[in-house]
Amino acid sequence: MVLVDVRGPREFEANHVRGATNIPVAICGHGMLRLTIRSRLFLFAALGIAQAWGASLLRQRGFQDVYNVAGGMTGYSAAGFSKECAMCVAPHISGFTGKRMS
């Protein structure tokens, strides 16, 4: 099982699931070349939209054992497994202003 966080590097640095690998969705198809086609992949993002996109890209490239983690990092945090990720809660604000949220 491979946990793949498809959010951007800043979001990943702010908060992520321990043991996850960060491969942003924009490079998902290319970044996955280091994994075998038989890998069982579980994708995380903030809410799930990027996960679905990443899963689609991976399936197009031959990966068959690809899963979306329900709720993404927002759900993971809401379940109490980690701190709340400010960038997941308001992802467009930090990108628009160019500033990190604390």
PEVENKA-V105426 format. One record per helix or strand of 3 or more residues. SS is the DSSP state (~ for helix, > for strand). FROM is the first residue (numbers start at 0). TO is the last residue. Records with the same first field share a line. If there is no record, write none. Layout:
# PEVENKA-V105426
SS=FROM-TO  FROM-TO
This chain:
# PEVENKA-V105426
>=1-4  40-43  65-67
~=8-13  24-33  48-59  71-77  85-88  90-96
